[in-house]
Amino acid sequence: MIVPLTGAALSWRDRRLYRRGVPHQILSGALHYFRVHPALWRDRLRRLADLGLNTVDTYVAWNYHQPSVSRKPDFTGWRDIAAFIALAGEEGLDVIVRPGPYICAEWSNGGLPAWLTGRDIALRSSDPGFTGPVGDWFDALVPQLVPLQATHGGPIVAVQVENEFGSFGDDAAYLRWNRDALLTRGLRELLFTADGPTALMQDGGTIPGTLAAATLGSKAPAARALLSARRPDEPFVVAEYWSGWFDHWGEHHHVRGVDSAAGTLADIVADGGSVSIYMAHGGTNFGLWAGANTDPAGRLQPTVTSYDSDAPIAEDGRLTPKFHAVRALLGATGPVRVPERLPVLPPATLPLTHRSGLLDGLRAVPAAVVAAPRPASFERLGLESGMVLHTARVTVPDGEHTITVTGVRDRALIFMDDAFTAVVTPDAPAVTVRGTGATVTLEVLVESLGRVNYGHEVGGRKGLLGPVLVGRRGVQGWASRPIPLQDWSAAALSAAVAAGPGGEAGFATAELHVDAPADTFFALPGSYRGMVWVNDFLLGRYWEVGPQVTLYCPAPLLRPGRNVITVLELERLGTTVELRAEPELGPPEEYIEEFD
């Protein structure tokens, strides 16, 4: 029996997939529009096609389109998903859309808006407090997709229902609601679920009558056997094949050998199997959109700015040995139309000048300060990411006393009367200070290092979530200043840089003059931890703990003539910015994800 909806491009019967009645394999690669500059969308899509793929798949990041509940979803510019899909069609690619609303993707909060997850609701469930806002989101998103379906002559051939739900819960009614929400809004192409290849995950994440796909990094024959036993009529589809992996700050750079990656891919596509390589091109977690995980002890593992993921097409678009091995395995015979890599600027060293102090710079940017007995959380302040500067007046008696910052999420700097005192984290929340009996200004600059994107920690709040104590006595009467770095205008950034004399931490700028824009990689020798802007665009976070050393700056972010690079250093500012011709993503560690 052929299962899909009437008129859909893809169908199946007898364990085989068909496109318009012709036997078909989905040979897809993941590429996220929100991780690639729009001026490079066509280039990266063309590289996917040259890899030998016939399809591209992309998640849709709800929080990227609607970071504030007070604003309607934005589908313009970088967020114009319809334009991205149309470009894919022009390049001869089919499109798979994965609208979530939860996407994981190593993206902040798994794509769910912080304004939603900050509410007292059951996430990813039948709770009307969750499905109501998701329905509103789908009301805005799905009309962007409907005209681009294959049934209307467009490139969209399949849409995913939720995302790896079997790794999270077992609310079958919610999964059915999600599927029906897509159908009733006009989506008519193949619908599928995607879950890990274990009985537990497939039990929790699949729906009768909807194609069940797998996600995996190895052991493809075992996954094929499991799915075949459960769904004997369905084709074998791997919705995510992890040919590489992502990195956390303070860990190794994960790589996967070419032979290992190609070997598992060969197992998947054997006997007509379909696949989507995750990632075919990873791109970059620009701004502060990188997500995070937690380790078994509950400690945060923030994801780095690069999302290179050891993909066949590297972060800057270059064609890797893995690209050529995959292309050969897939039997691609057409010419490679794209260059091995795009032009790159020559190496250079630029001095950092125009320095301003950290606190002076932050205070110089206008903000809606909230006064309350306790520090305001990110959620109360409407912050998706960034920092908050909390200020209070406190009397510290004569002698040594402990100041404890309880519930800090994720890292904070302590200042007393403008003097830096200590760094506090959840593992080390206390600092010993010497008081004189005088009343001093206590300031706590707290930073989110990325919202968790996987598991039951998704939706966790950020900021100071517990009291600040002097000894056992709580400090009350706080002014909380939101610092939405990702939303800062050019005027805000200029005000911060011009605020006053610099110190060991703070703001600084460098000037880059180019005749013709080209790709480059920034390094900050001597600087410890902070953010970098290029012409008022927040490129991302750097951190001396690695593994990532360089930040990729694509050519479209530069302009002919003068360009300004702005650095916000939180602890120890160096003296230069280096332009490098090659990326440095850290010491490699071989990695293959396996399910036991």
N, C-alpha and C positions, 0 to 999 in steps of 0.2 A: 504494500500500500504506500502511495506517495503522501507524505504527511503535511507539508507546509500549506500556508494559506494560498488561496486561489490567486494566480497572477504573480506570485513571488518568483524571483529569478532562480533561487536555489531550492532544490527538493532532494529527497532521498528515498531509496527503496533498496531492499536486499543488501544493506550495508554499503551502498555506493551513493556518492553525492553526484547530483546532476545540476547543470546550469542550462536552463531553457531546454531540458530534455537530453542534453549532451553530457556524457560522463565528464566529471570535473574534479580537480583537486584545488582546494584553497591553499595557495602558497603566499602567505601574508607576512608582513613585518609591521611591528608596532612603531609608530612615530607620532608623537604628541605635538599638536599645533602650539600648545602653550609653552613648549620647551625649545622652540625654534623661532628665530626672528621671522616675521612674515615675509620680508624681502628674500628669505632663503627657502621658503616653503617649496617652491617649484624645483629648486636645485636638489633639495633632499628627497623629494618625491621621485625625481628622475633617477637619483642614485638607487632608490629602492627598486625601481623598474629594471635598472641595469643589473641589479643583483640577481635577477631572474624571478622576481616576485610578480604576482598578478593582482595583489590586493594589499591595501594598507589598513591598519586598524588604529583607532585612537580612542582613548578615554575622553570624557567630557568632565572638566573640573568645575563643579557648581560654584565653589567659593571663589574661583577666579573670575567668574562672570557676575557674581553677586556677593561681594565681600561685606556689604552692609544691608541690613534688612530694610532700611529706609530708601534704598535705590532699587529700581527695576533691573533685572538682568541685562547685562551689556553684551551685545553681539556685534560690536564695531571694532575696526582696527585689528589689533592682535587677537581679539576675541571673536573674530568673524569666522565661526566654524563653518558656515555655509560656503564661504569663499575658499576655505581650505579643502573642503570636500569637492567642490567644483573643480579646483585645480588638479586634484587627484584624478578625477574623471578625464580631464584634458590630457593627462599623462598616460591614459590608458589603464588606470588602476581601478579595480573595484574597491569599495570602502566598507569596512565593518565599524560600527559605532558602538561604544560601550558607555552608556549614559549613567550608569550607577543607580541611584545617586551616590553611593559609596564606591570609590574607585581604588583605594589603597595607593598604588602607583608611586610609593615613596614621596607622596605629595602631602603638603600640610593638611592634617586632619582627615586624610583619606578623601579629600575633595569636599567634605561636608563643611558648610559655613560655621564659623565659631559662634555667630549670633544664634544659630539653631542649637548647636550642641551644648551651649551654655544653659539651656533651659532644662527644667526637671522633667525630662521625657525619656522614654525607652527608645534608644536609637536602633535603626534597622529592625523595626518591628511593626506590628499592626496598630500600635499606639496612634490614635488620631492626631496627637500632638506632633508626631513625626510624619505620618502619611499626608496630613493636610498641607504642610509646607512643601513636601515633595511633589504633591499634585500641582501646586501653584507653579513650582519650578518646571515641571513637565509641560504645563500649559504654555510656558514661554519658550522652552527648548524645542519640543517636538515640531511645532510649525516651521522651525528652521530646517528640519530634516525631511519632513514629508515630501516636499516637491523634488527632493534629490534622490528619492528611492528609484530603484531600477524599474519598478512598475510605472513610473512617470518618465522614464528615459534617463534617469540619473545613475550615479555610480553606487549608491548604497544597496548592498545585497544582504546584509545581516545586521541584527541588533542584539546586544547581550542583555539579559535580564539580571539585574543586580550585579554582584561581583563576588565570586568565591564565598557565597553565603554559608556553605557547609563548613567553613573554617570558623564561623562565628556563632551560628545559632540554628534553630530548628523550627522557626515560625513559618510553616508552609502557607498559612493564610496570607502572610506578608508577601511571600514570593508570588503567589497567585495575584495578589493586588498589584504588584509591580508589573507583572506581565500584562494584566488587563488594562492598567493605566497606559501602557504603550499602545496597545491595540485600539482602545477606544479613542485615542487621539490621532489615529490614522496611520500608524506604522503597519505595513503589510508584508514586509520582507521576513526572511527566516529569523526566528527568535531562538536563542540558545542560552543555556546556563554554562558556567565554567567553574570547576572545582578541582581540588587536588584529587589524585587517583587513589584514594582510600575509601573503604566502605563507609566509614564515619562521615567523611566529607561529602561523598556522593549522596548519602542518605539525607543529609541536612540541606543540600543545595540544589537538588534537582526537582523538576515538576513533571508529572505525567503528561505526555503529549508535546513536550518541549525538548528539543535536542539537547543532550547532555554532553558537554565537552570537558576535557581535562586540562589541568595546568601542571607542568612538571619540568624538571631539569635533567632527569635521567630515568632509566628503567622503563623505557617506552613499551617494550613487549609486555611487561607485567600490567601496565596501565591499559593497554589494548585488551588484554585478556579480561581484566576486571570489568571494563565498560561493555565488552561484547557479551559477557555473561549476564549482565543486568539489562542491557538494551540490544538484544541480538539483531534487530533490524537496522540499527543506526550505524552510520559511517563513523570511523575513528577520526575525531577532530581534537587537536591539541590547541586550545585557544591561547595558551602562553607556553612557549618553549624557551627556557632560560638559557640562552647560549652564553651569557655572562652574568654579572651581578653588580650591585651598587656598593657604595662605601659609606662608612660612618667616620666621623671625626675621631681621631685617636686610635684608629685601627689600620690594618693593611689595605692596600689597593687590591681589590679582587680581580683576578683574571681567570680565564678558562682557555686551555690549550686548543689550538685549531683542530687537531685530530679528535680530541674528546668532543668538542662541539659538533663537528661534522659527523662523527659516528652516531651520536644520539639522533641528530636530524635525519640521517639515513634510515634509522629504525622507525622513525615516525612516518616518513613519507612512503615507506615500503607498502606495497599492496593497496595503493590508493589513499593512504592516510593524508589528512589535511593538517596544516600547521600555521601558526603565527609566531614568528621569531620575536621574542621579547628580550631586549629591544633590538630592532634592526638598526635604528639610529636613536640613541638616547637623548642627545641634546643637553640642555643645561637647566638647572633649577635657579633661574634668574631671580633676582630680588631675594626675598626671604620665604620663598614658597617650598623649600625643602622640608620634607617630613622628618620623622624620627621613629625609632623603635624603642623597646625596653628590653633589657637583658633579664635572665631568670631571677635576678635579685631585685628587679624593679628599677634599676638605674637607667636613665635616659641614654639613648644612643642616637644622637642627631646625625642626620644624613648630610653629606658634603654638598657643595654647590654644583660640582660637575655631576652629570648623569650619563657620562660616557658609557658606563656599564659594560666595558669591553665588547662593544657591539661591532658587527661587521663594518658599519659605517661609523667612524669615530665622531667625537663631539664636534669637531671642526669640519666634519664632512669628508675627511680623507678616507680613501679606500684601503682597508687593512688586509693582511694575509687571510684573515677569517672571511672577508668579503670574497676574495678570489676562490677560496676553498668551497664556500657555500654556492657560489655561482657555478662552479664546475660540477658540484654534486647535483644541483638542480637541472643541469643540462642546458643552461643558457648559452645560446650560440650567436645571438646578435651582437653588434658592436657595443663597447662601453662608450657611451656618448659624453660622459663627464670627465673632467680631468681628475688625476689621482688626488689632488688637493687644490684648494683655492689659493690665490696669492696671499702672501704674508708679509708684514712689515719687517724691515731689518731690525736686528737687536739694537737696543739703546738703553741708556740709563738716564733717568729724569730726576732732578732734585725736587724734594718736597718743600714747599714754601708756604707763605701766608698761613701760618699756624694760629690756631685759637685753642684755648683750654677746653677740656671736656665739659665741665659743668656750665661754664659761661656760654659755650656754643649751644648746648641743649636748652638752656634757659632763654636764649635769644630768639628762639622760634616760638611764635604765638601758639598757645594751646588752651583748651578749655579745662582748667584745673578744677578738680573735684575735692572739696573739703568734707571730711567725714571723720568719725572717731577712729576708724580703722583704715588701713590701706585699701584702695579700690583695686579689684582684680582687673585683668585685661578685659574680661567679658563685661564687667560693669562699665568700663570705659569705651566699649565698642571696638576694641583692638583685635585684629586678626593676628598680628605679629608686631615686632618692634620691641620697644622698651617703655618702662614707666619710671619716672623719677618721683620717689616718695620723700616728703620733707616733714619733719616734726621738730619741736623744741623739747628737750629733755634735760633733766637735772641728773647728773651722775655724781653720787657722793664721793668724798675723798677716798682714795685708795683704788685697788684693782677690782674691777667688776666685769662680768661677762655679759655681752650683748648677744642675744640669740635671735636669729631670724628664722622662725619656724615656717614650714610649708613654703619654702622658696621654690619657685618654678620659673627659670631653671638655674639661673646663675645671677649673682648680685654683687655689686661693688658698694662698700660701706665708706661713707665720708663723714667726718666730724669737723664742723666749722671749715668746710671746703677742703680739708686735708684728707687724702686717700688713706684709709685705715686697713681694709682687708677685702679679700674676695670670699664670699660665702656660697655654698652649694648645699643640696640636700644631704650630702655625705659629710659636710663640714660646715654646719650652720652657725657656729658660734665664734666670737672673737673676744679676746680679753683687752680691756682698755683701762687706762688710769684716769680716774676722775679727780676733780679738785673741789667739788661741791658747787661748781658754777653750772649755769644752764647753757647748753650748747645746741647748735643746729645739727641734727642727725639726718643724713640723707642716704637713701637706699635706692640705687639704680639697678633695677631688675630687668633682665633680658630673657625673652623667650628664645630658645635654641631650636625651635621647630616643634610643631604639634604632631603627636603620635598618629601614624597612618594605618596601623594594623593591630587587630586584636581588640580586647575589651578596654584597653586604655584610650582608645579613640574618644575624643570629646573631653579629655581632661582639661581642667581650667589652668590658666597661666597667671603668673604674678606672685604676690605675697598672699598666700592662702591661710596663713595663721598669724598669731600675734607676734610683734617684735617685743622682746623682753629685755629689760635691764635687771639682771638677777632673776627674780621671780615676778617682778613688777612689769606689767604691760605698759607699753607706750601708746597713748591715745592722742587724738587730735592731729590728723595727717592731711597734708595737701598732696594730691596725686596728679602728676602731670603726664598725660599720654604723649608718647613719642612715636608716631606712626611712620617710621622711616620709609616704608614702602610707598607711602602716599605723599611724601614731602615734595613740594613744588620747587622749581628753580629758585624762587624767592626765599623759601625756607632754608634751602641748602646754602645760599649766599649769606643769609643772616647768621647761620651757625659758623661759617668760616670766618666772618668778619667780626666775631664777638669780642675778641680780646687777645691778650698775649697767650702763647701756647705753653704747654708743659709736657710732661712725660706721656700724657694721653691727651687726645683731643682731635681736632680737625686739621687737615693740611691739604694743599693742592699741588698739582704738577701740571705743566702745560705740554701738550703733544701737538706738534705741527706736522701735517702730512700733505703731500701733493695729491695723492689719490688714496682713499681709504682702502684698507686691506685688513685681513684677520691679524690678530696678535694675541699674546698671552702675557698677562701681568703677574709679576712676582713682587713681593714687598720684603726684601731682606732687612732683618733687624726689627720689623714690626711683629707684634705678637698675635692680636686678635681684633677683628673689626670688620668693616664693610667698605666697599669701593663703589663709587659712582663714576660713570662716564657720561659727560654732557648731560647731567641731571638724571640719568637712568641708573637705578640701583642694580649693579652687576651681580653682586652676591657677597657672601661672607668668606673671609679667609681666617686661618687659625694655624699657628705655628705647630700645633700638635699633629698636623697632617691627617691623612696621608697626602692630601692635595696641596700642592705648592703654588701652582699657577692658576689664574682665572682666565677663562676663554672670553675674549672680546671679539664678537663677529664684526666684520667690516661695516654693516649697515648702521652700527651704533656710532661710527665716526663720521666726520664730515671733512671736506677739503679745507685746509687752513688750520685754524686754531681749535684745539680740543682741550677741555679741562677734565682732569682726573681728580676726584675728591676722595680722600681717605678719612674714615672715622676710626681711629684707633682707641680701644677701650683701656689698654693697660700700658703698652710700651711702644711708642712710635719710632720707626726708623727714619732714615734721612732721604731715601730714594725709592722710586718705582722703577722696576726693570721691565723692559719689553723683551720678550723672548720669542724665538721662532718656533719652538717646540713646546708641547705641554709637558708638565711634570706632575703626574697624578699619584706618585708615591711608590714605595717598594712593593712589588707584586707578591701576591699569595695565591696559589692555585686554588680554585674553588669549583665544586660541583654540588648543586643542591640535590639531595636525595630524600625520599620519603621512606621511613622504616615500616 
